[in-house]
Amino acid sequence: MSGSVTVVVIGRNEGQRLVACLASLSAQDVAIIYVDSGSTDNSIEEARKVGATVVDLDTSVPFTAARARNAGVDALREAGLPDYIQFIDGDCSVESGWISHARLALDTHPEMGIVTGWRSEIYPTQSIYNDLCEFEWHRPAGDIEACGGDMMVRSTAFEQVGGFDPTVIAAEDDEFCVRVRAAGWRAHRLPQSMTRHDAAMTRFGQWWQRAVRSGHGFAQVGFLHPEYFVPERRRVWLFGAVLPLLFVLGLLFSGILTLAVLGAYILSYSRTVKGLTAQGLEPARARHHAVFLSLSKFPNFLGMMTFYWRRYKGRSMRIIEYK
């Protein structure tokens, strides 16, 4: 007998993206919990139209995706947890057949705590920023260290680790996966299309804010789990802080130092292009992506500093929104 599944959808002012998400789930005949984080559009009404149970988060407490997902599971506990919980972000549509494929994987492999699949962008050619996301989602199938927020989780694994950490404002899914694997469960990506995502990024400022948020995640999750995000943090410190400082010193004292810093950036860019090409990107697209991947270290550094400053001052870890 197949395990039971309930879907927890989280959202905030997703508009038609949420409508599409709910429609894709209704077509797969699963119970839906919708957790709303202070939307001012008609998100709650749309969720109720499809028969979803709605959880409206308390606006007096800072919103985080982790807190929203936990609230969805809390609502499920009233009637008893299902065997599996499918978490979905409200800007994603769920591919037909995904729920049954993921459920079968968890039915068949009792050692698996998390199952995910392939996410793709609905409009990858709308902007370079969407295209960056499209490539970001393309990851190999098999056992994994972590995944994004679209995942099916075994309820016993979720309960064992205490759910998501509601104080983590970015990369909360990575942080959750780290603890699930540490508890002895496998995390696995199926070679199966799972969701279609709408990043809806058309402006440089949106991409910049998203990169700031990523940097915050590198620092916060790295603080909680020092062994995680180590290469990412090193690259941000080197290319987002140390080399810029040396560049400024070079302008003041030594032209040779300035040229050396520029050479380091050019070398890094060339290696990034080569690596992206080796992963299957055509050369022109790889060069374009490499520009933003190189530039991202600066907003990443701002995000890391934001975390350290908030922690030093004892301030709440509030979300960093990009759309």
Secondary structure, DSSP 8 states (H G I E B T S, - for coil): ----EEEEEEESS-THHHHHHHHHHHTTT-EEEEEESS--SSHHHHHHHTT-EEEE--TTS---HHHHHHHHHHHHHTT---SEEEEEETTEEE-TTHHHHHHHHHHH-TTEEEEEEEEEESSTTS-HHHHHHHHHH---SEE-S---S-EEEEHHHHHHHTS--TT--SSHHHHHHHHHHHTT-EEEEEEEEEEEE-----SHHHHHHHHHHHHHHHHHHHHHSTTSSHHHHHHHHIIIIIHHHHHHHHHHH-HHHHHHHHHHHHHHHHHHHHHHHHTT--HHHHHHHHHHHHHTHHHHHHHHHHHHHHHHHT---------
